[in-house]
Amino acid sequence: MIGRLDKDDLSTKLAQLSHKIEEVKVEVYNALVLKYTEFYPLFDTTVQLRARVADLHADIDSALTVIEKQVLSITVSVNPLVPTVAIWVQL
């Protein structure tokens, strides 16, 4: 019979398709696991570095505030009649 499958051929084709689907599922799963195992350590390191940079930024801001207050204090104590000059520190 041309153009028609008998029940045995149909069952065989469906079984082959099911097997191929399972193979593809396994390949997709393995690819995802591989990408995750490569990605997660990099992501974790990036998060840790971001936190360290944020802490460092806060420390720098704090130090800059102390420096500005000390410079202002010295300027005012040396000659309180001279206008204070703004001091900018580029980090």
C-alpha positions as a printed NumPy array, in Angstrom:
array([[ 0.   ,  0.   ,  0.   ],
       [ 1.605,  3.17 , -1.18 ],
       [ 1.147,  6.219,  1.064],
       [-0.283,  4.229,  3.963],
       [ 1.423,  2.766,  6.958],
       [ 0.173, -0.379,  8.512],
       [-0.112, -0.6  , 12.304],
       [ 3.24 , -2.341, 12.753],
       [ 5.094,  0.299, 10.71 ],
       [ 3.339,  3.064, 12.631],
       [ 4.274,  1.516, 15.986],
       [ 7.872,  1.129, 14.854],
       [ 8.039,  4.752, 13.652],
       [ 6.52 ,  6.013, 16.908],
       [ 8.967,  3.972, 18.967],
       [11.895,  5.369, 16.947],
       [10.597,  8.929, 17.373],
       [10.144,  8.405, 21.117],
       [13.708,  7.114, 21.363],
       [15.061, 10.115, 19.428],
       [13.051, 12.486, 21.626],
       [14.557, 10.926, 24.745],
       [18.063, 11.243, 23.269],
       [17.503, 14.941, 22.549],
       [16.12 , 15.473, 26.073],
       [19.262, 13.949, 27.554],
       [21.491, 16.079, 25.324],
       [19.63 , 19.264, 26.272],
       [19.812, 18.355, 29.969],
       [23.547, 17.645, 29.769],
       [24.193, 20.9  , 27.905],
       [22.263, 22.876, 30.53 ],
       [24.103, 21.188, 33.395],
       [27.444, 21.876, 31.721],
       [26.628, 25.546, 31.117],
       [25.35 , 25.94 , 34.691],
       [28.463, 24.366, 36.2  ],
       [30.597, 26.723, 34.096],
       [28.42 , 29.769, 34.823],
       [27.695, 29.474, 38.543],
       [31.282, 29.745, 39.866],
       [31.861, 32.79 , 37.644],
       [28.582, 34.341, 38.8  ],
       [29.395, 33.653, 42.453],
       [32.851, 35.208, 42.082],
       [31.34 , 38.247, 40.367],
       [28.839, 38.747, 43.197],
       [31.628, 38.534, 45.778],
       [33.794, 41.013, 43.863],
       [30.878, 43.425, 43.535],
       [30.381, 43.342, 47.308],
       [34.089, 43.998, 47.886],
       [34.035, 46.931, 45.447],
       [30.968, 48.384, 47.193],
       [32.724, 48.105, 50.572],
       [35.841, 49.729, 49.148],
       [33.759, 52.534, 47.652],
       [32.185, 53.196, 51.058],
       [35.637, 53.244, 52.694],
       [36.929, 55.697, 50.086],
       [33.908, 57.971, 50.574],
       [34.445, 57.885, 54.328],
       [38.148, 58.691, 54.006],
       [37.376, 61.527, 51.599],
       [34.892, 63.02 , 54.056],
       [37.474, 62.896, 56.853],
       [40.11 , 64.513, 54.642],
       [37.744, 67.282, 53.553],
       [36.778, 68.017, 57.178],
       [40.42 , 68.127, 58.263],
       [41.411, 70.423, 55.376],
       [38.463, 72.695, 56.132],
       [39.384, 72.705, 59.813],
       [43.01 , 73.604, 59.047],
       [41.976, 76.318, 56.573],
       [39.57 , 77.936, 59.027],
       [41.997, 77.703, 61.97 ],
       [44.87 , 79.259, 59.98 ],
       [42.907, 82.3  , 58.844],
       [39.18 , 82.405, 59.555],
       [38.762, 85.541, 57.407],
       [39.973, 83.878, 54.162],
       [37.178, 82.191, 52.209],
       [37.465, 78.412, 52.087],
       [38.619, 76.961, 48.769],
       [36.88 , 73.801, 47.636],
       [39.241, 70.875, 47.36 ],
       [38.413, 68.078, 44.975],
       [40.115, 64.708, 45.16 ],
       [39.849, 62.527, 42.081],
       [40.025, 58.824, 42.885]])
